[in-house]
Amino acid sequence: MNDLPAYDDLPVRDGAPAGSSWGVWGEHDVLGCLNLLTPERAVRAAGLVRSGRTFPLDLDLGFPDPPLFGRPRLRHEVLGTGGHDDVVELNTQTSTQWDGFRHVAHPVHGHYGGVADEDHGIHHFAERGIVGRAVLADVGRWREATGRPLRYEVSDAIEPDDVTACLADQGVAVETGDVLLVRTGWLTWYRSLDEAGRADLADHLVIPGLRPGVATARMLWDLHIAAVAADNPSFEMWPPAGLGAREWWGRMREDPEGTFVHTALLGLLGLPIGELWDLDALAEDCAADGRYEAMLTSAPLHLRHGAASPPNALAIR
C-alpha cells in the first residue's frame, strides 16, 4: 500500500476503465481508498493527540435550513409518556455526510470496481470504521491571504493547485492514508445569511468548490489519501462546469469527469467524499498553533446498502 500507482499509471487491471483504481485492492473491493486506513496508521494518528481538544465535525441534522438540492427536511417526533422514544425520518445527505460508492455511478462504467449497485452500501464503511490522520487545507483562509478571496455567492472554482499550494504554505506534508479536509469557508458565509438569504440560496443554488476535471481527480489520487471531505454542500463547484441543469445532464455521458468529478472519485477511484463538514472551529485551532493535523474518527450509520451517512466524525488534537 506504500507503492500505489500514480494516476497516469492507472488502471492496473486489464479491461478496467482509464483513470480507475479498479483492481488495486483486488476483485469485488467495496472499500476503495479506505483500505489505506491500516492499524499502523491508526496508531500513528493516536500519537497526534496532545491537548485532548476535541472538535465534532457534524452539523445539526436539521441544518442547513431550508435543505439544499430539494432534499426533504428532517422529521423528528418524540413519543411516549414517562419514557421517550425518538422517531426520525432522515435524508442522509441533507446535512453533514459521507457519500458512499452507491451515491453516484459513473454514467458509462457504473459503480466502483464494476461491483453491482446492490452490493455496495455505506454499511461497508461502518463495518470497517474510519480512524486515521486528518490534514486540513484551509483554502478559504489561504485564498483570502493571497488576495483572491473565494466568492461564496457564485460557483467560484478552487483549482487543484490551490489545494496543493495551500498545504505547502501551511507546511503540511500529506501522507499515504490521510483524510484530507478542505475548508472553503462556505459554512462561515452561510451562517452569516439571514432567513431570506438562506431561502433564496436554496431556490437558486450556486456554490464555490473544487473544479471538476481530470486534473482534480489526478491531484487527489496522487496524494494517496483515504478520503476527502469539505465544508461546502457539493464538494465541487455547483453547478459543475458552470452549466445549467439541462445542459449539464446532456454533457455527463460525453465528458463525465470534466462535468462532475464525483463520477471519477466515487465510481472510478473509490475515494469517499464528505460534504458539509463543520471545519470552522478546527481551522481556528489549527491556525492558532500552526499544526494542521489531527486524529480523526468517524462511525457512519450501519445502514445496509445505504448511499450515504452522517459521518459522526471527531477531530482530536
JONORDA-V641080 format. One line per field, one symbol per residue. psi: psi as a letter, one per 30 degrees, with the letter a starting at -180 (. if undefined). A space follows every 10 residues. Layout:
# JONORDA-V641080
psi = ???
This chain:
# JONORDA-V641080
psi = fghkllefgl lfkkfllkgl gkfeglkgkg fbffffilee feeeefffje fgkkjkgklk fgklklllgg lllkkkkkll kdlkkkkkjk kfgeaklkjl ffeklkfefa lkggkkeffl kffeeeeekj kakkkkjiee eeeefggikk jfglikkjle feeeeeeeef gkjklkglkk kjjfgeeeee ffkleeeeee eefijkklak klleeeeeee effhlflkkl glfgelkkkk gglleeeeef fefeieefej feeeeeeefh jkkklhkjge eeeeeeeegg jhllkkkkil kijkglflkk fhkkkk.
